[in-house]
């Protein structure tokens, strides 16, 4: 009996040591990943991701030239004021899944990067643009989107800003909800006005107690919508979506 108890104790100790090793590795990986993204943020031209108007020119406060020297797949920057979402946006022409496991610096990372698929143009001219990001437990990447599950937070944080080398775009969030994992761009051809209007109605009119929806949103054909898509705790067959409509797009002369 003593030998059995001793064996169980040794196994428990070994399991505990292994758990501590995994926890330490996870903490180290998070620290290194956050450090890399902080270094990327420091490549931007201003301390705050805001824009100002000077002498009739809109200043783009992101040093895209420096970022592209690091990775030519970087083509935009997204920030949601009041959240930790503040990242470069990437797109790889050959591999849509590349930035699921690669961060913006090109390093392997389970957190990946914020990215779009090559079905979307890089100039945000499509009727519907979808950006993807990992749902990280520490709230990084698009893990922060789950804050929009709270009605109060949803109402207080309705702006998404997208910066590209030639423009500043402001979007207003109108919906945040859990959805299935269908491919939105392939499932809804929003270049068709009828499909677009039907899709928007299905969002605004949905009966979901856990969804935050601006029922007053007046979105019509000709508008441009942006979807931010991440994972959901309900499982791999679900996604959590935050959707916004373009309200202002200023291009630099």
C-alpha positions in Angstrom: 0.0 0.0 0.0 2.9 2.3 0.9 4.5 1.7 -2.5 1.2 2.4 -4.2 0.8 5.7 -2.3 4.4 6.6 -3.1 3.8 5.9 -6.8 0.7 8.0 -6.9 2.6 10.9 -5.1 5.4 10.7 -7.6 3.0 10.7 -10.5 1.1 13.7 -9.0 4.4 15.5 -8.5 5.5 14.8 -12.1 2.1 16.0 -13.4 2.4 19.2 -11.3 5.9 19.9 -12.6 4.7 19.3 -16.2 1.8 21.7 -15.7 4.1 24.3 -14.3 6.4 23.9 -17.3 3.5 24.3 -19.8 2.2 27.3 -17.8 5.7 28.9 -17.9 6.0 28.3 -21.6 2.6 29.8 -22.3 3.4 32.8 -20.2 6.8 33.2 -22.0 5.1 32.9 -25.4 2.5 35.5 -24.6 5.2 37.9 -23.3 7.3 37.4 -26.4 4.3 37.8 -28.7 3.2 41.0 -27.0 6.7 42.3 -27.2 6.9 41.7 -30.9 3.6 43.6 -31.5 4.7 46.4 -29.2 7.8 46.8 -31.4 5.6 46.8 -34.4 3.4 49.6 -32.9 6.5 51.6 -32.3 7.1 51.7 -36.0 4.1 53.9 -36.4 4.7 57.6 -36.8 2.6 58.9 -33.8 2.2 57.9 -30.2 -1.6 57.6 -30.6 -3.5 56.1 -33.5 -5.5 59.2 -34.3 -5.7 61.5 -37.3 -5.6 65.3 -37.7 -6.3 67.6 -40.5 -3.5 70.0 -41.4 -3.4 72.3 -44.4 -6.3 70.4 -46.0 -4.3 67.1 -45.9 -5.3 64.1 -43.9 -2.3 62.8 -42.0 -1.9 59.0 -41.9 -0.3 58.3 -38.5 1.2 54.9 -39.5 4.6 54.5 -41.0 3.6 52.0 -43.6 7.0 52.2 -45.3 8.7 51.0 -42.2 6.2 48.3 -41.7 6.5 47.0 -45.2 10.2 46.7 -44.9 9.4 44.2 -42.1 6.6 42.4 -44.0 5.3 43.3 -47.4 1.9 41.7 -46.6 1.1 44.5 -44.2 -1.4 46.8 -46.0 -3.6 48.4 -43.3 -3.9 49.1 -39.6 -7.0 48.6 -37.4 -7.8 50.2 -34.1 -10.9 50.2 -32.0 -10.7 53.0 -29.5 -11.3 51.9 -25.9 -10.1 48.3 -26.6 -6.8 46.5 -27.1 -7.5 46.0 -30.8 -4.6 48.0 -32.3 -2.8 45.9 -35.0 -1.5 45.8 -38.5 -3.7 44.0 -41.1 -2.1 41.5 -43.5 -3.0 39.6 -46.6 -1.0 36.9 -48.3 -1.7 36.4 -52.0 -1.0 32.7 -52.1 -2.1 31.3 -48.7 -5.2 32.5 -46.9 -4.3 30.6 -43.8 -0.8 31.9 -43.4 -1.6 34.3 -40.7 -3.5 31.9 -38.6 -0.1 30.6 -37.4 2.3 33.5 -38.3 2.4 36.9 -36.7 2.9 40.2 -38.4 6.7 40.0 -38.0 6.8 36.6 -39.8 7.4 34.6 -36.7 5.5 31.4 -36.0 2.8 32.1 -33.4 -0.4 30.4 -32.3 -1.9 33.9 -32.0 -1.3 34.6 -35.7 -2.2 38.1 -37.0 -5.2 40.1 -38.1 -5.7 39.3 -41.7 -8.0 39.3 -44.7 -8.3 36.7 -47.5 -7.4 37.4 -51.1 -11.1 37.4 -52.0 -11.1 40.9 -50.5 -9.3 43.9 -52.1 -6.7 45.6 -50.0 -8.3 49.1 -50.5 -11.5 48.2 -48.7 -13.5 49.0 -51.8 -15.5 45.8 -51.6 -19.1 45.9 -50.4 -18.2 43.5 -47.7 -14.8 43.2 -46.2 -14.0 40.5 -43.6 -11.0 40.6 -41.2 -10.1 37.6 -39.1 -8.2 37.3 -35.8 -7.6 34.7 -33.2 -9.7 34.6 -30.0 -6.9 34.6 -27.5 -7.6 33.9 -23.9 -5.5 36.8 -22.7 -7.7 39.2 -24.7 -5.1 39.9 -27.4 -5.7 39.9 -31.1 -9.5 39.6 -31.6 -10.1 38.1 -28.2 -11.1 41.6 -27.2 -14.1 41.5 -29.5 -16.0 39.5 -26.9 -16.3 42.6 -24.8 -19.0 43.6 -27.2 -21.2 40.9 -25.7 -22.0 43.4 -23.0 -24.7 45.9 -24.0 -23.1 48.8 -22.1 -19.7 48.2 -23.6 -21.3 47.9 -27.1 -23.0 51.3 -26.8 -19.9 53.0 -25.5 -17.5 51.7 -28.2 -19.0 52.0 -31.6 -16.1 53.2 -33.7 -13.6 51.2 -35.8 -10.8 53.0 -37.6 -8.9 51.6 -40.5 -5.7 53.2 -41.8 -4.2 52.5 -45.2 -1.3 54.4 -46.8 -3.7 56.7 -48.7 -6.8 56.9 -46.4 -8.4 57.0 -43.0 -11.7 55.2 -42.7 -14.2 55.3 -39.9 -16.8 52.6 -39.4 -19.7 52.5 -36.9 -20.4 49.2 -35.2 -24.0 48.1 -35.6 -24.0 44.4 -34.6 -22.1 42.0 -32.4 -23.3 38.4 -32.1 -22.5 34.7 -32.3 -22.9 33.1 -35.7 -22.1 29.8 -37.4 -18.8 29.1 -39.2 -20.0 29.5 -42.8 -17.7 31.5 -45.1 -19.4 34.8 -45.3 -17.9 36.0 -48.5 -18.8 32.7 -50.3 -22.2 32.4 -48.7 -23.5 35.9 -49.4 -22.7 37.6 -52.7 -23.1 41.1 -51.4 -22.2 42.5 -54.9 -25.8 41.6 -55.7 -28.0 44.4 -54.3 -30.8 42.0 -53.4 -28.5 39.6 -51.6 -26.9 42.5 -49.8 -30.2 43.9 -48.5 -31.4 40.5 -47.5 -28.2 39.8 -45.6 -28.4 43.1 -43.7 -32.0 42.4 -42.8 -31.1 39.0 -41.5 -28.5 40.6 -39.2 -30.7 43.5 -37.9 -33.9 41.5 -37.6 -32.3 38.5 -35.9 -34.0 37.3 -32.6 -31.0 36.5 -30.5 -31.1 37.4 -26.8 -27.3 37.4 -26.6 -26.8 39.7 -29.7 -26.1 43.4 -29.5 -27.8 45.0 -32.5 -28.5 48.6 -33.4 -32.0 48.2 -34.7 -31.9 51.8 -35.9 -29.0 51.2 -38.3 -30.0 52.4 -41.8 -27.8 50.4 -44.1 -28.6 50.6 -47.8 -27.1 49.3 -51.0 -24.0 51.4 -51.7 -22.8 51.3 -48.2 -19.6 49.4 -47.3 -19.6 47.0 -44.3 -16.8 45.5 -42.3 -16.9 42.3 -40.4 -14.5 41.3 -37.7 -14.5 37.6 -37.1 -13.0 35.5 -34.3 -13.5 32.3 -32.5 -16.2 31.6 -29.9 -16.2 29.6 -26.7 -19.2 27.6 -28.0 -16.8 25.6 -30.3 -15.2 25.4 -33.7 -18.5 25.5 -35.5 -19.3 29.0 -34.3 -17.8 32.4 -34.9 -18.2 35.7 -33.0 -18.8 38.6 -35.3 -18.6 42.4 -34.8 -19.9 44.3 -37.8 -19.7 47.9 -38.8 -20.7 50.2 -41.6 -18.4 52.8 -43.2 -19.4 56.3 -42.2 -16.4 58.3 -43.3 -13.5 57.7 -45.6 -11.0 60.5 -46.1 -8.2 60.1 -48.7 -4.9 61.9 -48.6 -4.3 64.2 -51.5 
